[in-house]
């Protein structure tokens, strides 16, 4: 294969020219050369176990002095990296490759080299560029994330028109079985709902398997693999059971990266072995699938040889057109389901964020009502938890991190436990007070109803107030609002008081009515007696009485007394035109003789036939007995 340049294109420099290669490796022009050498220097520094004689970035294979051009150029450049163009040079002009593939192959034998060749056929069909690193950049397995990071940086240094959109990583122990399946079939469709999908991965029984995955070429990917490469430095005590794979699993599940990764069906692009004469599991390959991966299997080369022979035979039942596979329908169903689940997830996150905000508002209200029952330490702890919740809700990076949100909600609820306990105790007292008001109101309402009271408005007001209070205390206690329950309890008490006032007034009216009837009867008896006996007094008032003045009407009016509402007796009598003194003499004596209290004139019309007289005011306070002369002294 031809030696590559840093641009993935053959170098045609003539031997001895100024643009020829340097003795310790190929020469790469421009900014990409500087970027690459800067990157390899850093990788050397990161590798504490690198041998002084094994310097990364130095090509141990002498470079060809002449170079050659082929339909698919493949060269070994940049210290053991080979780049194979999927398209012939004649077809690359003006064409843009959207997807590039990459892998690592150290000390490969014939099985691994044959596996790489199955990818080359796949690349030719779809025009993919294949990058293969053939020497260590870092110790152990850490050359893999370091190499991916260097490719991402290299692509981002290019103009947009030349830059890859996706890198498709494949371990060297993968064998392409159906080269007609493009990588694009697995990638998210275009559209705003898929723009934040930056990496597709698959899981096996051990969790993440990063043997095969596509990743979008962008700043997000650079941040991800920068964190993976530096994982051991910043987190030396974290366990790494599967080394770089464990580091990748930890980093990509952090809030900054989690929403950019999507778990795809393992069989799509990371299938394991399986045969039709066996019961196939969802992770096992089927005819027409893209590739098979030999991750951690025993007798790996033996198993690879079996599947390599199958791939190299190009069997019709395995190499089928894309439209004849299940991929197109599976892809459509998968991304439609993803779109719907993402919509539901965002709705759930929005609801939980709203609940968190409501919880904070409720705690703030409870602090106003019951905060004085907490100690200073309890108040400080609750305020700190509230501030942490505010930070989570306001952090755009954590906008859909349900784990962090639930963590802060739990912390705030724990800090609010003392407040909750105090509220429960206070609510017990509040409930007792409400029950007492309800029982007293119902008892008095029944008693008032039994007396055939006429205060319909007052009676209904008591019942309505009781019903309102019942509704408030029947709600779950966590929804109780102390001021509302206190106000409702007071409303029942006030309604009871108004109904009692009405009852007392009705009793006073009934008592006054009885006394009026007695006064009318006494007045009529006096008039009748004088008519029968013909008694004649020398007094002018007696002459007026002798004419006969029967009581025409009597009634009761409410009057505001010194100690509450009282009843005022009203007497109407037929009489001739007379003076105030005469009225007092004629009517006052008969009426006042049967009642107590000062006599008060209500209406006097001098030259009228009909006069209205309030003969007394009845009050709960003791009143001095008076005669009609008191009326005359007005």
Secondary structure, 3 states (H helix, E strand, C coil): CCCCCCCCCCCCCCCCCCCCCECCECCCCHHHHHHHHHHHHHHHHHCCCCCCCCCCCCCCCCCCCCCCCCCCCEEEECCCEEEECCCCHHHHCCCCCCEEEEEECCCCCHHHHHHHHHHHHHHHHHCCEEEEECCCCCCCCCHHHHHHHHHHHHHHCCCHHHCCCEEEEECCCEEECCCCCCHHHHCCCCCHHHCCCCEEEEEECCEEECCEEEEECCHHHHHHHHHHHCHHHHCCCCCCCCCHHHHHHHHHCCHHHHCCEEECCHHHHCEECCCCCCCCCCCECCCCCCEEECCCCCCHHHHHHHHHHHHHCCCCCCCCCHHHCCHHHHHHHHHHHHHHHHHHHHHHHHHHHHHHHHHHHHHHHHHHHHHHHCCHHHHHHHHHHHHHHHHHHHCHHHCCCHHHHHHHHHHHHHHCHHHHHHHHHHHHHHHHHHHHHHHHHHHHHHHHHHCCCCCHHHHHHHHHHHHHHHHHHHCCHHHCCHHHHHHHHHHHHHHHHHHHHHHHHHHHHHHHHHHHHHHHHHHHHHHHHHHHHCCCCCCHHHHHHHCCCCEEEEEEEEEEECCEEEEEEEEEEECCCCCHHHHHHHHHHHHHCCCCCCCEEEECCCCCCEEEEEEEECCCCCCCCCCHHHHHCC
